[in-house]
Amino acid sequence: MADTDGDGLNDGGELIAGTDPWDTDSDDDGITDGYEVSKALNPLNYQDALEDKDGDRIPNLYEFIRATDANSAASKPAADYTVNPAGGGTHTTITAAITAAKSGVNDCRIILVKPGTYTEAMLDLSGKRIMLMGEQGASPPVISSALASSCITAKISGVVIDGLVFTHNVLYFNGWSGIHVDAPGYHSQVRLVNCVVRDNPCASGGVILAGGEVLVDHCTVVNNRGDETTGEGGTGRGFYVSDDSYLRLRNSIVWNPTSSPSVPQINIISGGQCTVTNSIVLGGEQGGTNLDPQVDRFGNLRPTSPAINPVGGVTLPVSLTDIHGETRTNPPDLGADEHRDSDADGLPDAWETRFFGNLAPTAPPTRTQTDLPQRKSMPSAAIPPSQTPMLTVPMTAPSSPPAPTPGTPTRMTTPC
């Protein structure tokens, strides 16, 4: 039978799939109808282009462009560039790797970022479709900005950011966010997966959406603050959704305590839209669950977190592993971290490995530059009664230090 449009799917197959026999890409997602049907993707849904059907961290679109198999985790493209601040990679800075990816002829390039703290100017993902992928491990790579700008900006459809931490290492200023997305256009989308966005002192939230669709899966957006003078106020705490942009939030945590109840966790203005699925959101906004996720200062789950094996949890077509490379359960935990305690000692594996180098809690700690606090301590933000968690889960781990006497100032150290 003829294949009129030459997309690898004959006209009879086009009829069965409901696709256009005169259009090689009926849903305009950059993947031909023939490839989508052969890999059991949906040729009529453009949003599956940045999904990861086989769980190997590489999006379906990238697998198609790079001629690998979206159905097999054993078949995936290697990273084109490797960033290692200690040397041994193709570049020592992320900026240099992005510049190289943009200057090349080919599209859908992959940049692997080794662990470390990167204090670079705002990273600019524009011009070419690029996947920025953190190397999985106990101490994920940290993008730590000291400038009045976002840590990273994405300005083109097809950008994917996977497995990194975005923060600012200054106390207060009315700067931008951890991540800024401005990629307007028909079917334009950017995907964030297994990322932690924390401690960004931005009046507009941890993540700013100013155009396009942003697909957020298994991300932890916590402890982002408000304006530069008080750490409160501002126009959003977790997400700022504006200019006809769209936020799809799934299996994630958005928990940014504030003493200003009028400041939303997800602020939607100017035609912005939002869909929240199976996620924890402070205050229960947008249909999220209002349960304290109990995360530590790195955004990892504590042993008694309600985000662990959540009731009614949803298994999604995302990475099979978390930000640390640990296998996700079914249902998966919420946020970037999958809580694992393989030796049943009450201590998460990633935490033990990060601080002790192994799963023996009596081993001497090994501190890395990523672990060391690099800024002064600051006052904690109190959670007002209107945002008090609805559930208190009894602690099974060793008890915490006693709460301070009412009226006594409380301070915490927030690392970069």
Buried (B, 14 or more C-beta within 10 A) or exposed (E): EEBBBEBBBBBEBBEEBEBBBEBBBBBEBBBBBBBBBBBEBBBBEBBBBBBBBBBBBBBBBBBBBBEBBBBEBEBBBEBBBBBBBEEEBBBBBBBBBBBBBBEEEEBBBBBBBBBBBBBBEBBBBBEBBBBBBBBBBBBBBBBBBBBBBBBBBBBBBBBBBBBBBBBBBBBBBBBBBBBBBBBBEEBBBBBBBBBBBBBBBBBBBBBBBBBBBBBBBBBBBBBBBBBBEBBBBBBBBBBBBBBBBBBBBBBBBBBBBBBBEEBBBBBBEEEBEBEBBBBBBBBBBBEBBBBBBBBEBBBBBBBBBBBBBBEEBEEBEBBBBBBBBBEBBEBBBBBBBBBBBEEEEEBBBBBBBBBBEEBEBEEEEEEEEBBEEEBEEBEBBEBEEEBEBEEEBEEEEEEEEEEEEEEEEEEEEBBB
